[in-house]
């Protein structure tokens, strides 16, 4: 008996198959996004930074944040953020400062060099959004539907973590 057959017991087979396809697609899309970012930086000859770090800088944007804040927003795992924060500070992409209130907490903000990386990623995403729209890959209604559906799944999973376990 396959793992999929074992999982499907007690769940509508069609729904379960589609759910597993969605889970697989979400994983593949995230890996593909990192590959697209990596390729953009290679094309530009910017080889010092990896795709995860570039996306981290993009997600920080103009904010001043802690690793815990990014983790609570659901962007990253704690140890992954801390490791990349240290690397990005060491490479000059971010400033760091100990919190006045909680000395264990370090707040980070992008340097000018970090803002350049953020802007490269933002420009890449703008080009992609324009391409998706211009080629009618997605309409505004279609992308709103995707966002709405994924947000409902996110809320469901969050509830599972908070209230079930």
N, C-alpha and C positions, 0 to 999 in steps of 0.2 A: 504494500500500500504506500503510495507516494505521500510526501509531506503535505502537498496540496490537497490530496484526498482526505488526509487525517484532519486538516484544518477545516475543510468544508463541511464536516459532519455537523449537523444542526443549524447550518446557515444556508440560505438559498444559494444554490450552486452558481447561478449567473451573477448574483451580487458579489459573492465571495471572489469569483474569478476576476471581476472588474475591480474590486477593492485591491487585490494583490497586484493587478496591472498598474493601478494608480500608485501604489507604494513603490513599485519598481521604477515607474516613470519619474517620480519625485527624486529618487536617488540618482537616476541617470541624468536628469536635468541639472541637478546640483553639480555633479562631476563635469558635465558638459559646459556649464557656466564657467567653472574654474579653468577648463581647457581653452575656452574662448578668450578669457582674460589673459591667460598665459600667452596665447598666440599673439594677442595685441601688443603685449609688452615685448615679446621677442621681435615682432615686426618693427617696433620702435627702437630696438636695441637697448631696452631698459631691462637688464638681466639681473640686477642686484636684488630685486624684490620678487617674491612669488605671488601667485594668484590669491592665495588665502590672505596674505598680508595686504595686498592691494584692495581686496574686498573689505577687509577690516577698516582700512583707512577711509574708504568710501562710506561705510556705515557710521563711522564716527562723525564724518563731515565737519561742521563748524562747532560741534559740541565739545565740552570738556567732560570726560566720563571716567568711570572706574571699570575695571574688568567685571565686577559684579553687576554693574548696570547693563553692560552688553550681554552678560549671561542671562539676566532677568528679562531682557527684551527678547530672548530666544535666539539670538544670533549665533552664539558660540558656547562651547563647553568651557568651564572655568580654567582648567590647566592649559588648554590650547590658547586661550586669550592671554593668560599671564606670560606664557612663553613668547608669544608673538609681540606682546607689548614690550618686553625686554629687548627683543631683537630690533624692533622698530625704533626704540629709543636709542639703542646703541648705533644704529645706522643713520640717525639724525632725522627720521621722519616724524618723530613725536617728541614733545617736551613732557616731562613728568614732574609731579610735585606731590609730596606727602600731604594728606588732608590735615588741616588744622584741628579738626574735630576728632578724627580717628586716625592716629598715626600709623596704623597698619594699612590703611587704605591709600592707594596712590591714584591720583587723578592725572589723566593724560589729555593732551591737546595736540593737534597737528602743527608741525612747523611749516614753513614755506615749502620745503621739499615734500612734505607729506601732502600738502594741498595740491601740489602738481600731480601727484599720483591719483588723488581723489578726482581731480579734473579729467585725467585721462580715462578713468573708469566711467565717469559721468558722461563724457563725450561718446564713449563706446556704447553706453546704454541708450543715449539719445539717437545715435545712428541706427541701432537695432530697432528701437520703437518706431522710428520713421520708416524703416524698411518693412517691418511687419504690417504697418498701416498702409503704406504705399502699394505693397504687393497683395494686399487684401488677405494676408495670412490670418489676421485677427481684426475684427471690427471693435469699436468701442464697446458695444453691447457684449461681444464675445469675451473680451478681456475682463469686463466687469463681472460677468457670470463666473469666469474662472476664479477671480479674486474672492467673490462671495462664497463660492463652494469651498475653496481652500481655507478661508477664515472659519467656516463652520466646522471643518475637520479639525483645525487647530484648537478651536474652543472645546470640541469633544475630547481630544487627546489631553488637553490641559485639565479638564474636569476629571479624566481618568487618573491622572497623576495626583491631583490635589485631594480627591474625595474617595477614590476607590482603594488605593493602596496604603 
